């Protein structure tokens, strides 16, 4: 007598195979493509010529950004006049980086910015657009020099919540037209660690960082995909409370990522404090999620040409975006 086989295992095997194949195609259709893959979205509509439209990534205009504390390029009774040798060294360092946009800290008047602009042009780099701003300090300011047009600027209120002090250098906020794409630059120069009898320098620096972070939060809440660069002399190290405050909360949409750069010897310090013979990293470039994937780390660096000693007590930080 022939025994009849139970068809259930075969049926279940066939169903499982169908489900597996279907799932594979479904996941392939919805997964996020790698950022470095320069291919159009599967949802992109074709143009009249039969080719898909160019993606946002293909439209990105590459640019090189440098942030630099130029150490008292200004006129003040508190500091000696910047020597011609030091100025030439600064221009040499900047020109060697072939910048498209430069964020300056510790610059004096708008005429001082124009002097740097003119010297760069003589060196072969025409950056025709400038923005100069500051806070309560009437001597030391922030400035940006750009090859790209400046679309708009804002001057946030420098007054700090709950304190009698205001931000001495203010907040630079300039939106540039980089090849048809808006890139917003937030320049900062926070309170130094120099001890003063009137207040706690660390507390003021933290208050400045909180003030800047609230301004950044307002920008990113209005436009979560904004391409934003927050940069400058934070006057504290990577894990300090003030620096982490500027970064924001890790793994949230508004988090600003440090661009980790090194010099030609693999070192990461950007400032030499001669009084204590201390070398620390206090100059930073941070980027929003909208710009993170465009950072080219292998083309970004701390400029450590030998003339940095003559130029400033800081070393420039160069970041390449592509």
C-alpha positions in Angstrom: 0.0 0.0 0.0 1.6 3.3 -1.1 1.8 6.0 1.5 0.6 9.5 0.5 3.1 12.2 1.2 2.1 15.3 3.1 2.3 18.3 0.7 2.5 20.9 3.5 6.3 21.1 3.7 6.7 21.6 0.0 4.0 24.3 0.0 5.6 26.1 3.0 9.0 26.0 1.3 7.5 27.5 -1.9 5.8 30.3 0.1 9.0 31.0 2.0 11.0 31.3 -1.2 8.4 33.7 -2.7 8.5 35.8 0.5 12.3 35.9 0.5 12.6 37.0 -3.1 9.8 39.6 -2.7 11.5 41.0 0.5 14.8 41.2 -1.2 13.4 43.3 -4.1 11.4 45.5 -1.6 14.4 46.3 0.6 16.5 47.0 -2.5 13.9 49.5 -3.6 13.7 51.4 -0.4 17.2 51.4 1.0 19.1 54.7 1.1 21.8 54.7 -1.5 25.4 55.4 -0.3 26.3 59.1 -0.2 29.3 58.7 -2.5 27.2 57.1 -5.3 26.6 59.8 -7.9 23.4 58.3 -9.3 20.0 59.8 -9.7 17.1 58.7 -7.5 14.9 56.0 -8.8 12.0 58.5 -8.3 13.6 61.1 -10.5 11.5 62.0 -13.5 13.2 62.0 -16.9 13.7 65.2 -18.8 12.4 65.8 -22.3 15.8 64.6 -23.7 15.4 61.2 -22.1 18.1 61.8 -19.4 17.3 62.1 -15.7 17.7 65.5 -14.2 21.1 66.3 -12.5 21.0 65.4 -8.8 21.6 67.8 -5.9 25.0 66.1 -5.3 26.1 66.7 -8.9 25.1 70.4 -8.6 27.3 71.0 -5.6 30.0 73.6 -6.2 33.3 72.6 -4.6 34.9 75.2 -2.3 37.8 75.5 0.1 37.2 77.2 3.5 39.8 78.5 5.9 39.3 79.8 9.4 42.1 81.7 11.0 42.8 83.8 14.1 45.2 86.3 12.7 46.3 87.6 16.1 45.7 91.3 16.4 45.7 92.5 12.8 44.4 95.8 14.2 45.4 99.1 15.8 45.3 99.0 19.6 47.2 100.4 22.6 46.9 96.9 24.1 49.0 95.2 21.4 51.9 96.1 19.2 51.2 96.9 15.6 51.2 93.9 13.3 54.5 93.9 11.5 54.9 93.8 7.7 56.7 90.4 8.1 53.8 88.9 10.1 51.2 90.2 7.6 53.2 88.8 4.7 53.4 85.4 6.5 49.6 85.4 7.0 49.0 86.1 3.3 51.4 83.4 2.4 49.7 80.8 4.5 46.2 81.8 3.2 47.3 81.9 -0.4 48.9 78.5 -0.1 45.6 77.0 0.9 43.9 78.4 -2.3 40.8 79.5 -0.4 37.4 80.4 -1.8 36.1 81.6 1.6 38.0 82.8 4.7 36.6 83.3 8.2 38.8 85.7 10.2 39.1 86.1 14.0 40.8 88.9 15.8 40.7 91.3 12.9 40.4 95.1 13.5 38.4 97.5 11.3 36.9 97.0 7.9 40.0 98.7 6.5 42.1 95.9 8.0 39.9 93.4 6.2 40.3 95.3 3.0 44.0 95.3 3.5 44.0 91.5 3.7 41.7 91.4 0.7 44.0 93.6 -1.4 47.1 91.6 -0.4 45.4 88.3 -1.4 44.4 89.8 -4.7 48.0 90.7 -5.3 48.9 87.1 -4.5 46.5 85.9 -7.2 43.3 85.3 -5.1 40.5 87.7 -5.9 37.9 87.4 -3.1 35.7 90.4 -3.8 33.0 90.0 -1.1 33.5 90.9 2.5 31.4 91.1 5.7 32.8 92.7 8.9 31.0 92.5 12.3 31.5 92.3 16.0 30.1 92.7 19.5 30.9 94.9 22.4 34.7 94.9 21.7 35.4 98.0 19.7 38.8 96.7 18.6 38.6 93.0 17.8 36.1 91.8 15.2 35.0 89.0 13.0 35.0 89.0 9.2 34.5 86.8 6.2 36.1 87.2 2.8 34.6 85.3 -0.1 34.8 84.5 -3.8 31.1 83.9 -3.7 28.4 86.6 -3.3 27.0 87.3 0.1 23.2 87.0 -0.1 22.3 88.1 3.4 23.7 88.8 6.9 22.2 88.9 10.4 23.6 90.5 13.5 22.3 88.6 16.5 21.8 90.5 19.8 25.2 90.1 21.7 23.6 90.4 25.2 23.8 87.3 27.3 20.9 85.9 29.3 21.2 86.3 33.0 24.5 88.2 32.9 25.6 91.8 32.7 28.2 90.9 30.1 27.6 90.7 26.3 29.5 88.8 23.7 32.6 90.8 23.1 33.1 89.6 19.5 29.5 88.9 18.7 28.3 86.3 16.2 29.1 86.5 12.5 26.1 85.2 10.4 26.5 85.4 6.6 24.7 83.4 3.9 26.7 82.9 0.7 25.5 81.9 -2.8 27.9 79.0 -3.5 27.1 78.1 -7.1 23.4 78.6 -6.6 23.2 76.8 -3.3 22.9 78.7 0.0 25.6 78.0 2.6 25.4 79.7 5.9 28.5 80.6 7.9 28.4 81.3 11.7 31.7 82.8 12.9 32.6 82.8 16.6 35.4 84.0 18.8 34.5 83.1 22.4 35.9 84.5 25.6 39.6 83.7 26.2 40.9 81.8 29.2 42.7 84.8 30.4 41.7 85.3 34.1 39.9 88.5 34.9 38.9 89.8 38.4 35.4 90.9 37.4 33.8 87.6 36.4 34.4 83.9 35.8 35.9 83.6 32.3 34.7 79.9 31.9 31.1 80.9 32.9 31.0 83.7 30.4 32.4 81.5 27.6 29.8 78.9 28.4 27.1 81.6 28.3 28.4 82.8 24.9 28.3 79.2 23.6 24.7 78.8 24.8 23.8 82.0 23.1 25.4 80.9 19.9 23.7 77.5 20.1 20.3 79.1 20.5 20.9 81.1 17.4 22.0 78.0 15.5 19.0 76.0 16.8 16.7 78.7 15.4 18.3 78.4 12.0 18.1 74.6 11.8 14.5 74.5 13.2 13.4 76.7 10.4 15.4 74.7 7.8 16.5 71.3 9.1 18.4 70.7 5.8 20.4 73.9 5.9 24.0 73.8 4.8 25.6 75.4 7.8 29.3 75.9 8.9 30.0 77.1 12.5 33.6 77.9 12.9 36.2 80.0 14.7 38.3 80.3 17.8 36.2 78.6 20.5 39.0 79.2 23.1 38.5 75.8 24.7 39.2 72.2 23.8 37.1 69.5 22.1 35.5 68.0 25.3 34.9 71.3 27.1 31.4 72.2 28.2 31.3 75.3 25.9 32.6 73.5 22.8 30.1 70.6 23.3 27.3 73.2 23.8 28.1 74.6 20.3 28.0 71.1 18.8 24.6 70.4 20.3 23.1 67.0 21.2 24.8 64.0 19.6 22.7 62.0 17.1 20.0 64.6 16.8 19.2 66.5 13.5 20.7 69.7 14.8 24.0 68.2 15.8 27.1 69.9 14.4 30.0 67.6 13.6 33.6 68.5 14.0 35.8 68.2 11.0 38.7 66.4 12.4 41.9 67.6 10.7 45.6 67.1 11.2 48.8 68.8 10.1 51.5 67.2 8.0 52.9 65.3 11.0 49.6 64.0 12.2 49.2 66.5 15.1 45.9 68.3 15.8 46.8 71.4 17.9 45.9 74.8 16.5 47.2 77.2 19.1 50.5 77.8 21.0 50.1 79.6 24.3 53.7 80.8 24.9 53.2 81.8 28.5 52.7 78.1 29.5 54.3 76.6 26.4 51.1 74.8 25.8 49.8 73.4 22.5 46.0 72.9 22.2 43.3 72.6 19.6 40.8 75.5 20.1 40.1 76.4 16.5 37.3 74.4 14.9 35.1 73.9 11.8 31.8 72.2 12.5 29.1 71.3 10.0 25.4 70.6 9.9 24.0 67.3 8.6 23.2 69.2 5.3 26.9 69.6 4.6 28.5 66.6 6.4 28.7 64.3 3.4 30.4 67.0 1.3 33.5 67.3 3.6 36.6 65.9 2.0 38.7 64.8 5.0 41.6 63.7 2.8 41.9 67.3 1.4 41.3 69.1 4.7 44.2 70.0 7.1 45.8 72.2 9.6 48.1 74.5 7.7 51.5 74.1 9.3 53.9 75.8 6.9 57.0 77.1 8.8 55.8 80.7 8.6 52.9 80.1 11.0 55.2 81.1 13.9 55.8 84.5 12.3 52.2 85.0 11.3 50.1 84.2 14.5 49.9 82.1 17.6 47.2 80.2 15.9 47.4 77.9 12.8 44.8 78.0 10.1 42.3 75.2 9.6 41.4 74.3 6.0 38.4 72.3 5.1 37.5 71.2 1.5 33.9 70.7 0.5 33.0 68.7 -2.7 
